[in-house]
């Protein structure tokens, strides 16, 4: 099938590349000429394991191309995916200007029947807004409005595992209108996703509004589990309980399961923070409070301070003359995404307290520096006390403590004797509970984890 992806960011690139790998002819459209030039030259603007090789192989096979030509891209696709950003507005609502601009561009060039798919995460009612923009654009061209159907097809991709998630989906949610155009669109979408349903049916068909809501509900549930465990972990620290043992105890209950129950420094990234905020905002617009989600957001913002508090408890609030090694900057492993990353809160707080930081991250160094320059734009001199190490162990040399923020695999099995020799004092502040407290104690470390107090 001929498919067009509007927006060549994270969701758009993964979606377009994976659909091309299934044999479809995919054109990815973006108005950023530098991004398109980079993609056409073999570069990839984001870090996602396995994506670069898939882009290269499908581009070489002629199934995947990149362009800024709106008219050509709209003409190409039977199915047009809108996969542009929906950043949070000042009030927490999702900003739909890019989505509606994409719809307007489609309407200005649309000829013949097209399926217009909202792949971006959008609030309830967005499909109707997209359809209205399309009708207005067609009316301006004196064309009938029956030449399209708007479908909601939310993505459920985890950064760092997005290719695998797309190729082996748990479910495919399709929100369609219950009219002739909607059923025509559903038939085309079923054809597009048929390769994923050979083993068993993964498609969940519903109305457009319910599909839009499903995406927010899923992310809100996962964010709730994270904040719930972080709240319990902070109590566990006070009452002498090991939250990891608690996780295993409750996770073994099949009604609960193990996923998203790890205590840590709070969630970040491009999805959970903005989606929880957007759902809370939607509720307020309709005269309701989502009190649980309001608490989820509040707990998460506070949890980003947990490592700051542990460092201050160990060294006091004045960190002048102190040096800290920091492992991990990205909000999670296998990505360079720094959006809402807990490391940003930690780095800013330690620098403002007078500390020096030597940081390591396998892929996020450049993105981290860009993000921190934004965060500290009013205090640029603070960044003079931030350096980066090429290897994890290099960051430890002469440091007063190691602080772990991101659970990269490279940090999971270090040489503890070498670590102890490099550090000025054997203190590890672990925001991801990578190690066993008893093992760290036997190795001679003072080990400050999240909800895992040391015995004795």
Secondary structure, 3 states (H helix, E strand, C coil): CEEEEECCCHHHHHHHHHHHHCCCEEEEECCCHHHHHHHHCCCCCCCCCCHHHHHHHHHHCCCEEEECCHHHHHHHCCEEEECCCCCECCCCCECCHHHHHHHHHHHHHCCCCEEEEECCCCCCCHHHHHHHHHHHHHHHCCCCCCCEEEEECCCCCCCCCHHHHHHCCCCEEEECCCCHHHHHHHHHHHHHHHHHHCCCCCEEEECHHHHHHHHHHHHHHHHHHHHHHHHHHHHHHHHCCEHHHHHHHHHCCCCCCCCCCCCCCCCCCCCHHHHHHHHHHHHHHCCCCCHHHHHHHHHHHHHCCHHHHHHHHHHCCCCCCCEEEEECCCCCCCCCCCCCCHHHHHHHHHHHCCCEEEEECCCCHHHHHHHHHHHCHHHHHHHHHEEECCCCHHHHCCCCEEEECCCCHHHCCCCHHHHHHHCCCCEEEECCCCCCHHHHHHCCCEEECCCECCCC
